[in-house]
Amino acid sequence: MSDATQAREYQESRIEDEPILGPVLAMPDGRIQPLTWMERLMVRLHLTNAKALEARYFKPVSA
């Protein structure tokens, strides 16, 4: 049961469409990361996902 509780507490990043920026990565901490042209293409072709992109742009809290 504690595993289910921990899974609910964690928020995954997601790909969203912003009116001006277009496709962006919405991080769990509230940051918005614009995607490069290549990242947009990879998302469109389903070659990557939000979790993989989050790992690329992850910044530790102490940084």
PDB file of N, H, CA, C and O in Angstrom:
ATOM      1  N   MET A   1       0.817  -1.187   0.000  1.00  0.00           N
ATOM      2  CA  MET A   1       0.000   0.000   0.000  1.00  0.00           C
ATOM      3  C   MET A   1       0.867   1.259   0.000  1.00  0.00           C
ATOM      4  O   MET A   1       0.496   2.270  -0.597  1.00  0.00           O
ATOM      5  N   SER A   2       2.013   1.199   0.665  1.00  0.00           N
ATOM      6  H   SER A   2       2.314   0.378   1.150  1.00  0.00           H
ATOM      7  CA  SER A   2       2.886   2.373   0.680  1.00  0.00           C
ATOM      8  C   SER A   2       3.456   2.655  -0.716  1.00  0.00           C
ATOM      9  O   SER A   2       3.723   3.808  -1.052  1.00  0.00           O
ATOM     10  N   ASP A   3       3.641   1.610  -1.525  1.00  0.00           N
ATOM     11  H   ASP A   3       3.423   0.673  -1.252  1.00  0.00           H
ATOM     12  CA  ASP A   3       4.111   1.811  -2.896  1.00  0.00           C
ATOM     13  C   ASP A   3       3.102   2.610  -3.711  1.00  0.00           C
ATOM     14  O   ASP A   3       3.481   3.481  -4.494  1.00  0.00           O
ATOM     15  N   ALA A   4       1.827   2.317  -3.528  1.00  0.00           N
ATOM     16  H   ALA A   4       1.519   1.610  -2.892  1.00  0.00           H
ATOM     17  CA  ALA A   4       0.784   3.040  -4.250  1.00  0.00           C
ATOM     18  C   ALA A   4       0.741   4.498  -3.811  1.00  0.00           C
ATOM     19  O   ALA A   4       0.516   5.388  -4.631  1.00  0.00           O
ATOM     20  N   THR A   5       0.953   4.744  -2.533  1.00  0.00           N
ATOM     21  H   THR A   5       1.136   4.021  -1.867  1.00  0.00           H
ATOM     22  CA  THR A   5       0.958   6.114  -2.020  1.00  0.00           C
ATOM     23  C   THR A   5       2.133   6.886  -2.603  1.00  0.00           C
ATOM     24  O   THR A   5       1.976   8.043  -2.993  1.00  0.00           O
ATOM     25  N   GLN A   6       3.306   6.269  -2.669  1.00  0.00           N
ATOM     26  H   GLN A   6       3.434   5.329  -2.353  1.00  0.00           H
ATOM     27  CA  GLN A   6       4.479   6.939  -3.224  1.00  0.00           C
ATOM     28  C   GLN A   6       4.289   7.225  -4.706  1.00  0.00           C
ATOM     29  O   GLN A   6       4.736   8.263  -5.194  1.00  0.00           O
ATOM     30  N   ALA A   7       3.642   6.335  -5.419  1.00  0.00           N
ATOM     31  H   ALA A   7       3.278   5.492  -5.023  1.00  0.00           H
ATOM     32  CA  ALA A   7       3.426   6.541  -6.852  1.00  0.00           C
ATOM     33  C   ALA A   7       2.514   7.737  -7.092  1.00  0.00           C
ATOM     34  O   ALA A   7       2.697   8.461  -8.071  1.00  0.00           O
ATOM     35  N   ARG A   8       1.540   7.958  -6.220  1.00  0.00           N
ATOM     36  H   ARG A   8       1.391   7.370  -5.425  1.00  0.00           H
ATOM     37  CA  ARG A   8       0.639   9.090  -6.392  1.00  0.00           C
ATOM     38  C   ARG A   8       1.321  10.417  -6.077  1.00  0.00           C
ATOM     39  O   ARG A   8       0.977  11.443  -6.663  1.00  0.00           O
ATOM     40  N   GLU A   9       2.283  10.406  -5.158  1.00  0.00           N
ATOM     41  H   GLU A   9       2.563   9.572  -4.682  1.00  0.00           H
ATOM     42  CA  GLU A   9       2.968  11.638  -4.775  1.00  0.00           C
ATOM     43  C   GLU A   9       3.883  12.143  -5.885  1.00  0.00           C
ATOM     44  O   GLU A   9       4.058  13.352  -6.039  1.00  0.00           O
ATOM     45  N   TYR A  10       4.459  11.243  -6.649  1.00  0.00           N
ATOM     46  H   TYR A  10       4.317  10.261  -6.523  1.00  0.00           H
ATOM     47  CA  TYR A  10       5.379  11.627  -7.718  1.00  0.00           C
ATOM     48  C   TYR A  10       4.580  12.121  -8.917  1.00  0.00           C
ATOM     49  O   TYR A  10       3.654  11.456  -9.380  1.00  0.00           O
ATOM     50  N   GLN A  11       4.952  13.290  -9.409  1.00  0.00           N
ATOM     51  H   GLN A  11       5.705  13.830  -9.032  1.00  0.00           H
ATOM     52  CA  GLN A  11       4.299  13.832 -10.595  1.00  0.00           C
ATOM     53  C   GLN A  11       5.263  13.722 -11.767  1.00  0.00           C
ATOM     54  O   GLN A  11       6.401  14.186 -11.690  1.00  0.00           O
ATOM     55  N   GLU A  12       4.811  13.117 -12.835  1.00  0.00           N
ATOM     56  H   GLU A  12       3.887  12.740 -12.897  1.00  0.00           H
ATOM     57  CA  GLU A  12       5.647  13.007 -14.023  1.00  0.00           C
ATOM     58  C   GLU A  12       5.560  14.280 -14.844  1.00  0.00           C
ATOM     59  O   GLU A  12       4.550  14.983 -14.822  1.00  0.00           O
ATOM     60  N   SER A  13       6.617  14.564 -15.558  1.00  0.00           N
ATOM     61  H   SER A  13       7.438  13.993 -15.576  1.00  0.00           H
ATOM     62  CA  SER A  13       6.566  15.673 -16.505  1.00  0.00           C
ATOM     63  C   SER A  13       5.682  15.250 -17.670  1.00  0.00           C
ATOM     64  O   SER A  13       5.390  14.067 -17.844  1.00  0.00           O
ATOM     65  N   ARG A  14       5.264  16.216 -18.456  1.00  0.00           N
ATOM     66  H   ARG A  14       5.501  17.177 -18.315  1.00  0.00           H
ATOM     67  CA  ARG A  14       4.391  15.913 -19.585  1.00  0.00           C
ATOM     68  C   ARG A  14       4.658  16.884 -20.729  1.00  0.00           C
ATOM     69  O   ARG A  14       5.174  17.983 -20.525  1.00  0.00           O
ATOM     70  N   ILE A  15       4.304  16.463 -21.911  1.00  0.00           N
ATOM     71  H   ILE A  15       3.885  15.570 -22.077  1.00  0.00           H
ATOM     72  CA  ILE A  15       4.419  17.300 -23.101  1.00  0.00           C
ATOM     73  C   ILE A  15       3.108  18.070 -23.235  1.00  0.00           C
ATOM     74  O   ILE A  15       2.031  17.475 -23.245  1.00  0.00           O
ATOM     75  N   GLU A  16       3.204  19.393 -23.337  1.00  0.00           N
ATOM     76  H   GLU A  16       4.080  19.877 -23.328  1.00  0.00           H
ATOM     77  CA  GLU A  16       2.021  20.241 -23.480  1.00  0.00           C
ATOM     78  C   GLU A  16       2.217  21.175 -24.662  1.00  0.00           C
ATOM     79  O   GLU A  16       3.346  21.427 -25.083  1.00  0.00           O
ATOM     80  N   ASP A  17       1.132  21.681 -25.187  1.00  0.00           N
ATOM     81  H   ASP A  17       0.215  21.477 -24.845  1.00  0.00           H
ATOM     82  CA  ASP A  17       1.185  22.677 -26.255  1.00  0.00           C
ATOM     83  C   ASP A  17       0.919  24.044 -25.662  1.00  0.00           C
ATOM     84  O   ASP A  17      -0.155  24.290 -25.113  1.00  0.00           O
ATOM     85  N   GLU A  18       1.888  24.931 -25.768  1.00  0.00           N
ATOM     86  H   GLU A  18       2.761  24.731 -26.214  1.00  0.00           H
ATOM     87  CA  GLU A  18       1.743  26.310 -25.316  1.00  0.00           C
ATOM     88  C   GLU A  18       1.378  27.165 -26.529  1.00  0.00           C
ATOM     89  O   GLU A  18       1.886  26.924 -27.624  1.00  0.00           O
ATOM     90  N   PRO A  19       0.507  28.159 -26.351  1.00  0.00           N
ATOM     91  CA  PRO A  19       0.054  28.971 -27.483  1.00  0.00           C
ATOM     92  C   PRO A  19       1.193  29.658 -28.255  1.00  0.00           C
ATOM     93  O   PRO A  19       1.147  29.734 -29.482  1.00  0.00           O
ATOM     94  N   ILE A  20       2.202  30.153 -27.548  1.00  0.00           N
ATOM     95  H   ILE A  20       2.240  30.091 -26.551  1.00  0.00           H
ATOM     96  CA  ILE A  20       3.291  30.881 -28.208  1.00  0.00           C
ATOM     97  C   ILE A  20       4.493  29.983 -28.470  1.00  0.00           C
ATOM     98  O   ILE A  20       5.089  30.042 -29.545  1.00  0.00           O
ATOM     99  N   LEU A  21       4.853  29.149 -27.490  1.00  0.00           N
ATOM    100  H   LEU A  21       4.369  29.101 -26.616  1.00  0.00           H
ATOM    101  CA  LEU A  21       6.065  28.331 -27.595  1.00  0.00           C
ATOM    102  C   LEU A  21       5.874  27.052 -28.398  1.00  0.00           C
ATOM    103  O   LEU A  21       6.849  26.497 -28.905  1.00  0.00           O
ATOM    104  N   GLY A  22       4.645  26.573 -28.525  1.00  0.00           N
ATOM    105  H   GLY A  22       3.853  27.024 -28.114  1.00  0.00           H
ATOM    106  CA  GLY A  22       4.406  25.286 -29.169  1.00  0.00           C
ATOM    107  C   GLY A  22       4.628  24.164 -28.175  1.00  0.00           C
ATOM    108  O   GLY A  22       4.422  24.361 -26.978  1.00  0.00           O
ATOM    109  N   PRO A  23       5.046  22.986 -28.636  1.00  0.00           N
ATOM    110  CA  PRO A  23       5.265  21.858 -27.718  1.00  0.00           C
ATOM    111  C   PRO A  23       6.382  22.159 -26.724  1.00  0.00           C
ATOM    112  O   PRO A  23       7.479  22.564 -27.108  1.00  0.00           O
ATOM    113  N   VAL A  24       6.088  21.957 -25.444  1.00  0.00           N
ATOM    114  H   VAL A  24       5.197  21.629 -25.132  1.00  0.00           H
ATOM    115  CA  VAL A  24       7.064  22.183 -24.379  1.00  0.00           C
ATOM    116  C   VAL A  24       7.003  21.013 -23.411  1.00  0.00           C
ATOM    117  O   VAL A  24       6.046  20.238 -23.410  1.00  0.00           O
ATOM    118  N   LEU A  25       8.041  20.897 -22.586  1.00  0.00           N
ATOM    119  H   LEU A  25       8.818  21.526 -22.587  1.00  0.00           H
ATOM    120  CA  LEU A  25       8.079  19.909 -21.525  1.00  0.00           C
ATOM    121  C   LEU A  25       7.720  20.620 -20.228  1.00  0.00           C
ATOM    122  O   LEU A  25       8.445  21.513 -19.788  1.00  0.00           O
ATOM    123  N   ALA A  26       6.608  20.232 -19.614  1.00  0.00           N
ATOM    124  H   ALA A  26       6.019  19.507 -19.971  1.00  0.00           H
ATOM    125  CA  ALA A  26       6.184  20.802 -18.336  1.00  0.00           C
ATOM    126  C   ALA A  26       6.759  19.923 -17.234  1.00  0.00           C
ATOM    127  O   ALA A  26       6.343  18.777 -17.065  1.00  0.00           O
ATOM    128  N   MET A  27       7.718  20.463 -16.484  1.00  0.00           N
ATOM    129  H   MET A  27       8.057  21.394 -16.621  1.00  0.00           H
ATOM    130  CA  MET A  27       8.395  19.711 -15.436  1.00  0.00           C
ATOM    131  C   MET A  27       7.546  19.693 -14.166  1.00  0.00           C
ATOM    132  O   MET A  27       6.737  20.597 -13.954  1.00  0.00           O
ATOM    133  N   PRO A  28       7.720  18.671 -13.317  1.00  0.00           N
ATOM    134  CA  PRO A  28       6.936  18.567 -12.089  1.00  0.00           C
ATOM    135  C   PRO A  28       7.147  19.746 -11.127  1.00  0.00           C
ATOM    136  O   PRO A  28       6.256  20.067 -10.341  1.00  0.00           O
ATOM    137  N   ASP A  29       8.313  20.388 -11.186  1.00  0.00           N
ATOM    138  H   ASP A  29       9.037  20.128 -11.825  1.00  0.00           H
ATOM    139  CA  ASP A  29       8.580  21.511 -10.281  1.00  0.00           C
ATOM    140  C   ASP A  29       8.033  22.837 -10.807  1.00  0.00           C
ATOM    141  O   ASP A  29       8.248  23.883 -10.193  1.00  0.00           O
ATOM    142  N   GLY A  30       7.327  22.799 -11.939  1.00  0.00           N
ATOM    143  H   GLY A  30       7.153  21.950 -12.437  1.00  0.00           H
ATOM    144  CA  GLY A  30       6.698  24.001 -12.473  1.00  0.00           C
ATOM    145  C   GLY A  30       7.454  24.668 -13.612  1.00  0.00           C
ATOM    146  O   GLY A  30       6.932  25.584 -14.246  1.00  0.00           O
ATOM    147  N   ARG A  31       8.687  24.219 -13.883  1.00  0.00           N
ATOM    148  H   ARG A  31       9.111  23.474 -13.368  1.00  0.00           H
ATOM    149  CA  ARG A  31       9.447  24.802 -14.984  1.00  0.00           C
ATOM    150  C   ARG A  31       8.863  24.366 -16.324  1.00  0.00           C
ATOM    151  O   ARG A  31       8.332  23.263 -16.458  1.00  0.00           O
ATOM    152  N   ILE A  32       8.968  25.242 -17.300  1.00  0.00           N
ATOM    153  H   ILE A  32       9.399  26.138 -17.192  1.00  0.00           H
ATOM    154  CA  ILE A  32       8.574  24.943 -18.674  1.00  0.00           C
ATOM    155  C   ILE A  32       9.841  24.936 -19.515  1.00  0.00           C
ATOM    156  O   ILE A  32      10.553  25.938 -19.585  1.00  0.00           O
ATOM    157  N   GLN A  33      10.123  23.802 -20.153  1.00  0.00           N
ATOM    158  H   GLN A  33       9.545  22.988 -20.096  1.00  0.00           H
ATOM    159  CA  GLN A  33      11.324  23.656 -20.973  1.00  0.00           C
ATOM    160  C   GLN A  33      10.915  23.607 -22.435  1.00  0.00           C
ATOM    161  O   GLN A  33      10.315  22.623 -22.867  1.00  0.00           O
ATOM    162  N   PRO A  34      11.227  24.652 -23.216  1.00  0.00           N
ATOM    163  CA  PRO A  34      10.930  24.588 -24.655  1.00  0.00           C
ATOM    164  C   PRO A  34      11.720  23.451 -25.307  1.00  0.00           C
ATOM    165  O   PRO A  34      12.872  23.203 -24.950  1.00  0.00           O
ATOM    166  N   LEU A  35      11.105  22.775 -26.248  1.00  0.00           N
ATOM    167  H   LEU A  35      10.169  22.976 -26.538  1.00  0.00           H
ATOM    168  CA  LEU A  35      11.764  21.663 -26.929  1.00  0.00           C
ATOM    169  C   LEU A  35      12.452  22.154 -28.194  1.00  0.00           C
ATOM    170  O   LEU A  35      11.961  23.056 -28.874  1.00  0.00           O
ATOM    171  N   THR A  36      13.588  21.552 -28.498  1.00  0.00           N
ATOM    172  H   THR A  36      13.987  20.819 -27.945  1.00  0.00           H
ATOM    173  CA  THR A  36      14.286  21.874 -29.732  1.00  0.00           C
ATOM    174  C   THR A  36      13.520  21.268 -30.902  1.00  0.00           C
ATOM    175  O   THR A  36      12.608  20.462 -30.718  1.00  0.00           O
ATOM    176  N   TRP A  37      13.905  21.669 -32.098  1.00  0.00           N
ATOM    177  H   TRP A  37      14.646  22.324 -32.248  1.00  0.00           H
ATOM    178  CA  TRP A  37      13.260  21.138 -33.298  1.00  0.00           C
ATOM    179  C   TRP A  37      13.396  19.617 -33.358  1.00  0.00           C
ATOM    180  O   TRP A  37      12.439  18.916 -33.688  1.00  0.00           O
ATOM    181  N   MET A  38      14.573  19.117 -33.041  1.00  0.00           N
ATOM    182  H   MET A  38      15.350  19.687 -32.773  1.00  0.00           H
ATOM    183  CA  MET A  38      14.815  17.671 -33.084  1.00  0.00           C
ATOM    184  C   MET A  38      13.986  16.950 -32.025  1.00  0.00           C
ATOM    185  O   MET A  38      13.446  15.877 -32.294  1.00  0.00           O
ATOM    186  N   GLU A  39      13.878  17.519 -30.832  1.00  0.00           N
ATOM    187  H   GLU A  39      14.317  18.391 -30.614  1.00  0.00           H
ATOM    188  CA  GLU A  39      13.063  16.903 -29.784  1.00  0.00           C
ATOM    189  C   GLU A  39      11.589  16.879 -30.179  1.00  0.00           C
ATOM    190  O   GLU A  39      10.889  15.900 -29.920  1.00  0.00           O
ATOM    191  N   ARG A  40      11.124  17.949 -30.801  1.00  0.00           N
ATOM    192  H   ARG A  40      11.693  18.744 -31.011  1.00  0.00           H
ATOM    193  CA  ARG A  40       9.731  17.987 -31.277  1.00  0.00           C
ATOM    194  C   ARG A  40       9.483  16.885 -32.303  1.00  0.00           C
ATOM    195  O   ARG A  40       8.455  16.209 -32.265  1.00  0.00           O
ATOM    196  N   LEU A  41      10.432  16.711 -33.216  1.00  0.00           N
ATOM    197  H   LEU A  41      11.267  17.260 -33.247  1.00  0.00           H
ATOM    198  CA  LEU A  41      10.321  15.671 -34.230  1.00  0.00           C
ATOM    199  C   LEU A  41      10.304  14.289 -33.578  1.00  0.00           C
ATOM    200  O   LEU A  41       9.489  13.442 -33.941  1.00  0.00           O
ATOM    201  N   MET A  42      11.191  14.061 -32.626  1.00  0.00           N
ATOM    202  H   MET A  42      11.854  14.749 -32.331  1.00  0.00           H
ATOM    203  CA  MET A  42      11.267  12.766 -31.951  1.00  0.00           C
ATOM    204  C   MET A  42       9.981  12.461 -31.177  1.00  0.00           C
ATOM    205  O   MET A  42       9.531  11.316 -31.149  1.00  0.00           O
ATOM    206  N   VAL A  43       9.390  13.481 -30.551  1.00  0.00           N
ATOM    207  H   VAL A  43       9.755  14.412 -30.574  1.00  0.00           H
ATOM    208  CA  VAL A  43       8.121  13.295 -29.841  1.00  0.00           C
ATOM    209  C   VAL A  43       7.017  12.953 -30.832  1.00  0.00           C
ATOM    210  O   VAL A  43       6.215  12.052 -30.588  1.00  0.00           O
ATOM    211  N   ARG A  44       6.977  13.668 -31.941  1.00  0.00           N
ATOM    212  H   ARG A  44       7.628  14.400 -32.140  1.00  0.00           H
ATOM    213  CA  ARG A  44       5.936  13.447 -32.962  1.00  0.00           C
ATOM    214  C   ARG A  44       6.021  12.036 -33.545  1.00  0.00           C
ATOM    215  O   ARG A  44       5.000  11.414 -33.843  1.00  0.00           O
ATOM    216  N   LEU A  45       7.259  11.535 -33.706  1.00  0.00           N
ATOM    217  H   LEU A  45       8.087  12.040 -33.464  1.00  0.00           H
ATOM    218  CA  LEU A  45       7.464  10.189 -34.257  1.00  0.00           C
ATOM    219  C   LEU A  45       7.438   9.103 -33.182  1.00  0.00           C
ATOM    220  O   LEU A  45       7.657   7.929 -33.482  1.00  0.00           O
ATOM    221  N   HIS A  46       7.173   9.488 -31.938  1.00  0.00           N
ATOM    222  H   HIS A  46       6.995  10.441 -31.695  1.00  0.00           H
ATOM    223  CA  HIS A  46       7.120   8.569 -30.796  1.00  0.00           C
ATOM    224  C   HIS A  46       8.456   7.858 -30.563  1.00  0.00           C
ATOM    225  O   HIS A  46       8.487   6.693 -30.165  1.00  0.00           O
ATOM    226  N   LEU A  47       9.553   8.571 -30.815  1.00  0.00           N
ATOM    227  H   LEU A  47       9.528   9.517 -31.138  1.00  0.00           H
ATOM    228  CA  LEU A  47      10.889   8.025 -30.571  1.00  0.00           C
ATOM    229  C   LEU A  47      11.393   8.382 -29.173  1.00  0.00           C
ATOM    230  O   LEU A  47      12.387   7.824 -28.710  1.00  0.00           O
ATOM    231  N   THR A  48      10.719   9.298 -28.511  1.00  0.00           N
ATOM    232  H   THR A  48       9.911   9.752 -28.888  1.00  0.00           H
ATOM    233  CA  THR A  48      11.048   9.674 -27.136  1.00  0.00           C
ATOM    234  C   THR A  48       9.754  10.031 -26.424  1.00  0.00           C
ATOM    235  O   THR A  48       8.699  10.150 -27.047  1.00  0.00           O
ATOM    236  N   ASN A  49       9.848  10.198 -25.122  1.00  0.00           N
ATOM    237  H   ASN A  49      10.705  10.101 -24.616  1.00  0.00           H
ATOM    238  CA  ASN A  49       8.662  10.564 -24.354  1.00  0.00           C
ATOM    239  C   ASN A  49       9.052  11.588 -23.282  1.00  0.00           C
ATOM    240  O   ASN A  49      10.221  11.953 -23.163  1.00  0.00           O
ATOM    241  N   ALA A  50       8.084  12.039 -22.519  1.00  0.00           N
ATOM    242  H   ALA A  50       7.134  11.742 -22.615  1.00  0.00           H
ATOM    243  CA  ALA A  50       8.326  13.078 -21.523  1.00  0.00           C
ATOM    244  C   ALA A  50       9.301  12.611 -20.450  1.00  0.00           C
ATOM    245  O   ALA A  50      10.112  13.401 -19.965  1.00  0.00           O
ATOM    246  N   LYS A  51       9.232  11.347 -20.077  1.00  0.00           N
ATOM    247  H   LYS A  51       8.574  10.705 -20.470  1.00  0.00           H
ATOM    248  CA  LYS A  51      10.118  10.831 -19.031  1.00  0.00           C
ATOM    249  C   LYS A  51      11.581  10.875 -19.483  1.00  0.00           C
ATOM    250  O   LYS A  51      12.454  11.244 -18.698  1.00  0.00           O
ATOM    251  N   ALA A  52      11.854  10.509 -20.717  1.00  0.00           N
ATOM    252  H   ALA A  52      11.145  10.209 -21.354  1.00  0.00           H
ATOM    253  CA  ALA A  52      13.219  10.543 -21.242  1.00  0.00           C
ATOM    254  C   ALA A  52      13.722  11.982 -21.346  1.00  0.00           C
ATOM    255  O   ALA A  52      14.881  12.260 -21.038  1.00  0.00           O
ATOM    256  N   LEU A  53      12.859  12.891 -21.777  1.00  0.00           N
ATOM    257  H   LEU A  53      11.917  12.666 -22.028  1.00  0.00           H
ATOM    258  CA  LEU A  53      13.250  14.298 -21.869  1.00  0.00           C
ATOM    259  C   LEU A  53      13.467  14.904 -20.488  1.00  0.00           C
ATOM    260  O   LEU A  53      14.355  15.736 -20.302  1.00  0.00           O
ATOM    261  N   GLU A  54      12.650  14.483 -19.515  1.00  0.00           N
ATOM    262  H   GLU A  54      11.929  13.807 -19.665  1.00  0.00           H
ATOM    263  CA  GLU A  54      12.825  14.973 -18.152  1.00  0.00           C
ATOM    264  C   GLU A  54      14.202  14.586 -17.622  1.00  0.00           C
ATOM    265  O   GLU A  54      14.855  15.393 -16.960  1.00  0.00           O
ATOM    266  N   ALA A  55      14.648  13.374 -17.901  1.00  0.00           N
ATOM    267  H   ALA A  55      14.117  12.719 -18.438  1.00  0.00           H
ATOM    268  CA  ALA A  55      15.965  12.925 -17.449  1.00  0.00           C
ATOM    269  C   ALA A  55      17.069  13.799 -18.044  1.00  0.00           C
ATOM    270  O   ALA A  55      18.084  14.042 -17.390  1.00  0.00           O
ATOM    271  N   ARG A  56      16.881  14.269 -19.269  1.00  0.00           N
ATOM    272  H   ARG A  56      16.056  14.072 -19.799  1.00  0.00           H
ATOM    273  CA  ARG A  56      17.869  15.119 -19.927  1.00  0.00           C
ATOM    274  C   ARG A  56      17.971  16.498 -19.260  1.00  0.00           C
ATOM    275  O   ARG A  56      19.063  17.049 -19.122  1.00  0.00           O
ATOM    276  N   TYR A  57      16.833  17.042 -18.854  1.00  0.00           N
ATOM    277  H   TYR A  57      15.946  16.595 -18.966  1.00  0.00           H
ATOM    278  CA  TYR A  57      16.796  18.410 -18.314  1.00  0.00           C
ATOM    279  C   TYR A  57      16.722  18.454 -16.798  1.00  0.00           C
ATOM    280  O   TYR A  57      16.566  19.535 -16.230  1.00  0.00           O
ATOM    281  N   PHE A  58      16.830  17.307 -16.117  1.00  0.00           N
ATOM    282  H   PHE A  58      16.956  16.429 -16.579  1.00  0.00           H
ATOM    283  CA  PHE A  58      16.720  17.248 -14.662  1.00  0.00           C
ATOM    284  C   PHE A  58      17.848  18.042 -14.002  1.00  0.00           C
ATOM    285  O   PHE A  58      19.016  17.906 -14.368  1.00  0.00           O
ATOM    286  N   LYS A  59      17.484  18.863 -13.036  1.00  0.00           N
ATOM    287  H   LYS A  59      16.536  18.974 -12.739  1.00  0.00           H
ATOM    288  CA  LYS A  59      18.468  19.603 -12.243  1.00  0.00           C
ATOM    289  C   LYS A  59      18.231  19.272 -10.781  1.00  0.00           C
ATOM    290  O   LYS A  59      17.124  19.472 -10.282  1.00  0.00           O
ATOM    291  N   PRO A  60      19.247  18.767 -10.077  1.00  0.00           N
ATOM    292  CA  PRO A  60      19.067  18.459  -8.656  1.00  0.00           C
ATOM    293  C   PRO A  60      18.706  19.720  -7.864  1.00  0.00           C
ATOM    294  O   PRO A  60      19.046  20.832  -8.268  1.00  0.00           O
ATOM    295  N   VAL A  61      18.027  19.541  -6.756  1.00  0.00           N
ATOM    296  H   VAL A  61      17.750  18.637  -6.428  1.00  0.00           H
ATOM    297  CA  VAL A  61      17.592  20.666  -5.923  1.00  0.00           C
ATOM    298  C   VAL A  61      18.795  21.450  -5.406  1.00  0.00           C
ATOM    299  O   VAL A  61      18.717  22.670  -5.259  1.00  0.00           O
ATOM    300  N   SER A  62      19.893  20.776  -5.131  1.00  0.00           N
ATOM    301  H   SER A  62      19.956  19.785  -5.250  1.00  0.00           H
ATOM    302  CA  SER A  62      21.071  21.457  -4.578  1.00  0.00           C
ATOM    303  C   SER A  62      21.843  22.265  -5.622  1.00  0.00           C
ATOM    304  O   SER A  62      22.723  23.047  -5.264  1.00  0.00           O
ATOM    305  N   ALA A  63      21.528  22.088  -6.902  1.00  0.00           N
ATOM    306  H   ALA A  63      20.813  21.452  -7.193  1.00  0.00           H
ATOM    307  CA  ALA A  63      22.279  22.781  -7.963  1.00  0.00           C
ATOM    308  C   ALA A  63      21.862  24.213  -8.120  1.00  0.00           C
ATOM    309  O   ALA A  63      22.401  24.923  -8.969  1.00  0.00           O
TER     310      ALA A  63
END
